[in-house]
Structures are given as C-alpha cells and as structure tokens.
C-alpha cells in the first residue's frame, strides 16, 4: 500500500461521518426517549384524563384541568410566586456564594482541598436532614431567637413557617451547586490580566468590576440557571419551612398528586414547571450568546 | 393427537403427587399494604403475627406506605399485574379504588365476620369494609397548657398566639376541624360547602404556627415547639404513653368526627383465598380486640370485647359527641372547600 493510500485510508466521506455521528447518538437518544420523552408524554396524557370529583380516574378525556389552571387566578398567582421566589433565592445564593467561590479559586494547597470538601459536604446529607437543622436554628426557641432574646428582644422573630424561612433554607441548600458552577466558570480568570489592570493603576474595586466580574459571567449564568431550576422544583424545603403558608408550583404538584389524588391537575402543573424550565434555558442561552 | 393426550395425562398423573406435596409444604405469601410507622409496628404485633401463627401455611408480607394516596398510586401502576392482595386505607380513597375497579367487593358469604360489624362499617359504594375507627382529638403539651383545654376555641385565645399546630387542608384533620366548627355554627354541612366552618376558623388562624407540622403533629407538641393542636386519637394516645404524659389528648366539647380505615381485597389479587382468610381474621373479634388494646382505634366488630382501660381511650364512650360525616360526599366538594380555605383562612395566619 502506498503512503498516499495510507494517508487517505482513515479519512471518511461526509456520508460516513454523518452515519458515525448518528450511530454514536443512538444510545443517548434512546436513553432520552425512555427516561424523559416517554414520561413527559405520559404526563401530557394524564393531564387530559377525566377525573371524578371523588378523585377516581374514569378513563375518559377532558381538558378541564387546563381550563381551570388557565382561568383560576390562584394558579397565575402560584406561577408568579414560584418564579419570584426562585429568582430571589437565585440572587441570594449568588450573593453569598460568589465571595466564597472567588476565595476558593484563589487559594492553593491543602487548605483549598479542605475548604472545597467543606463546601461540597452538605450535598452528602439529605435536604430533609438539612431542613430539620434549619428548624432547630430558626424556631421561636432556636439558636437565632435565643441569641436575640439574650440581646434583649422581647418577642421572637418569625423566621420560619413563612416565606423568610423557605428562602433561608433554599439559599443554604442550593449554595454548593452555585459554588461549584462558579468555580467552573472562574477557570477563565487569568491572574495576569488582573495584574496588568493593577499595574496600569486600577484600584482593586475597579479590577473586580471591569476584569474579574465580566470574565466570571459565564459561571454566574450557569450557576444561576442551575440554582433557579433547582429552586423552582424544590418541594421538601418549602413544605417543611413554609408552614403551609407558602404556595409554590412544586408543593402544589405534591399536594395534588399525594394528598388530594388529583393526578390530572398535578400533571398539568408539572408540564407548566417544564415550560418554565424551558424558558429559563432559553434565557440562559441568550445571555451566554451576549456574553460570548 | 391421541398419543400427545395420553403422554400429557400420564405425566400429570405421575407428577401430580409431588406438585401437591410441594405446594402443601410451600407457604403462600400474601402482600398486605397499609400505613408505615407506628401503625405498622402495632398492627404487625397485634394482628399480622398472631394470624401467621394461626395459619402456618400463609406468610404475610407487610408493605408499608406513608398514606392512602401513595397506596392507590402504587395500585394504579400495578393494575395490569397486581402484586398486592390486601390494602388498608382511608374510606375516601377506598371509594376511588372501588370506582376504578382496583378493589373487589367483599362478600359476607366468604367472610362471615362482615355480618358482625357495626352498620356504619359498611358502605354502599365501597368494595371493602371498615377495619378501624379513629376520631379527631385536641392534643396539648401538659407543661405548656394549664389548665387543660376543653374547647376547640381554646386554640383562639391570645395566650396561644404562634403556639397552635394544625394539619391544614387538604389534610383531613383540618377538614374535620372545619366540619365540627360548621356544625357548631349551624352550617348545613356538605350542601353549604362548610362555609360556616371556614368562617369560624377566623379567630384560630392568626394563632397558628404551622399548618404543616412535621414529621407529624404530635412531635412539635411533645418537644414544646407548639403547645396545642389537633390530631387523631389512636396516635395521640400512643404518643401520650411514649412521651410520659408530656402530650395529652381529649375530645373537645364541640365534638369529634370519625376517620375510617377500610380493608380491601385487590381485584385479581395473586392469592385471593389467602387474602380473604386474612381479611376474615382482621375483622374478627379477637384481632379487633388486640389492635384496639394496642393502639386505641375503636373496633368495627360489634362482638369485640375490649378491656375498659382501652375502650375508655377511644370515642366509643363519647358517641353522643360524634358529628356525623359522609366522607364520600365530602370528597366530592373538597376542591371548593380547599379554594375557600386558601382564600379566607390562610391569609389570616400570615
């Protein structure tokens, strides 16, 4: 065989490349179809199933639940509450996580590893356990209110069984995800660029504002997307710390599916959550394109 | 063809004795699905284990789930090939299962104990029959609430601000509270969508610390996080014992309502005959007596002779205070009550 023939041998025609790519995609397409598309299709079918007032599913079809969700102001309020709460939690998580992630990024040696493990370690615990921990801290006779009482507070502050409690709990629970996403994004930060800015006379706050922050924006966008999506689908923490006063889409899906047995309504609301996910992903893609 | 038939017949004649012997030695296993936690522990000790001792050929596998809705969810998923034989769940969910054809109708000819049950243990449109009666009680922390409460309106006093724990709607404990208050205020009940009861929640709602006490309503009252609330009698009585009296329970002067658990046989149950034997035993006077004396659910079998120390801790002595409730009818208007609850009760507690 000649050298030219050997050089041309491994090269594939465009048709062959397409075929190889399609073959390589088959496993993930199959997994996606079985693990995601089929359950979503099933959800769509359940959402248009007929249900009696007792909760029995009769086998008929009805768009009653979609009509109810579209026309009842409660569900619009529920959607607005959910998006607003998730956005606030995302912003709070970003604010508290960013300095920690930046600090970790700049550290070296054993301390970096130790602190990284400390940051990730909450993920080893169930969110139920962590939420119960917050109940011990935030209750009327918990750590915070006891400290405030020692400082002279007459009445305990209501820090849980309301929206405040839900936001505190979700922020802490979602911090590890945000920190890990930010750390991944900080890979673009080149210390020499910061040094150059400082050499040219930029004070530290300007270096941060004009150099560090813009370069870390992809990480911020990724962390925010991840946190927003996790916040919007959280139901354990809002259930435990909301005290039945905080109505969110995920808690409503849980109540309808597990307590009142209204599966069509639960399926309808689940599809709405999926649509919100899709919108969040679209916004993220747009932001990334603008940053890029 | 004839040869084939001959071979098959001969083979079955030869093999049959071994098969019969093997099946006689092999115990049949039935799957009984019911509540997890305290119910599982007490029911296993009082009913399941004695049943297995009395029926060595039948093994009972207890499949615990946290609530009735989770049970019906699993049964819906298994509809094509049922794995569960017997299910104990709330009467409203039993009605759903009957309507969907998941449960078969129990027959008094096959289960004669059905004839021994109180009349209110049988329901025209439900396949199963009542296996336990429970009732709503007020529960309180004995250190924090002195003197002991007597009325539901004791939860509305200024001293109870932020110290009340009520499992709110859609939980049926909250629903039961609304129904009692509706009756107290002259409401027509289901026809009036319990509007008077919703209205009567106004003085209580601002005092409520949580509408979703976790892991249940008893724990926060025992540990002092809350002082007073409502719960189910059976669990309250057991918690009163296990907390060394930190928690106490009583039937308020406004009355109580019954919660009913129904025992059902799954349509197409893999071990139908053994399942019927278990149901028969669960409804029998000895099993009813054992479970009532263990967990203070009121018995559904009229012939069960319960020790006075146990029967006094059920609603049996307070039947005059029981507000009659048609749970099946209530399930039909639950969405409308829930709607009013969210709009008129929850905002008062924010």
HADDOCK unambig.tbl for C-alpha pairs under 7 A between the chains (distance, minus, plus):
assign (segid A and resid 53 and name CA) (segid B and resid 331 and name CA) 6.95 0.50 0.50
assign (segid A and resid 53 and name CA) (segid B and resid 332 and name CA) 4.66 0.50 0.50
assign (segid A and resid 54 and name CA) (segid B and resid 96 and name CA) 6.35 0.50 0.50
assign (segid A and resid 54 and name CA) (segid B and resid 331 and name CA) 5.25 0.50 0.50
assign (segid A and resid 54 and name CA) (segid B and resid 332 and name CA) 4.98 0.50 0.50
assign (segid A and resid 55 and name CA) (segid B and resid 96 and name CA) 6.00 0.50 0.50
assign (segid A and resid 56 and name CA) (segid B and resid 96 and name CA) 4.64 0.50 0.50
assign (segid A and resid 56 and name CA) (segid B and resid 99 and name CA) 6.20 0.50 0.50
assign (segid A and resid 56 and name CA) (segid B and resid 100 and name CA) 6.07 0.50 0.50
assign (segid A and resid 57 and name CA) (segid B and resid 100 and name CA) 6.58 0.50 0.50
assign (segid A and resid 58 and name CA) (segid B and resid 100 and name CA) 6.52 0.50 0.50
assign (segid A and resid 161 and name CA) (segid B and resid 209 and name CA) 6.97 0.50 0.50
assign (segid A and resid 161 and name CA) (segid B and resid 210 and name CA) 6.01 0.50 0.50
assign (segid A and resid 240 and name CA) (segid B and resid 214 and name CA) 6.77 0.50 0.50
assign (segid A and resid 243 and name CA) (segid B and resid 210 and name CA) 4.37 0.50 0.50
assign (segid A and resid 243 and name CA) (segid B and resid 211 and name CA) 5.27 0.50 0.50
assign (segid A and resid 243 and name CA) (segid B and resid 212 and name CA) 5.01 0.50 0.50
assign (segid A and resid 244 and name CA) (segid B and resid 210 and name CA) 6.44 0.50 0.50
assign (segid A and resid 244 and name CA) (segid B and resid 211 and name CA) 4.78 0.50 0.50
assign (segid A and resid 244 and name CA) (segid B and resid 212 and name CA) 5.19 0.50 0.50
assign (segid A and resid 245 and name CA) (segid B and resid 346 and name CA) 6.42 0.50 0.50
assign (segid A and resid 258 and name CA) (segid B and resid 69 and name CA) 5.32 0.50 0.50
assign (segid A and resid 258 and name CA) (segid B and resid 70 and name CA) 6.05 0.50 0.50
assign (segid A and resid 259 and name CA) (segid B and resid 69 and name CA) 6.00 0.50 0.50
assign (segid A and resid 259 and name CA) (segid B and resid 170 and name CA) 6.70 0.50 0.50
assign (segid A and resid 260 and name CA) (segid B and resid 170 and name CA) 6.64 0.50 0.50
assign (segid A and resid 261 and name CA) (segid B and resid 69 and name CA) 6.09 0.50 0.50
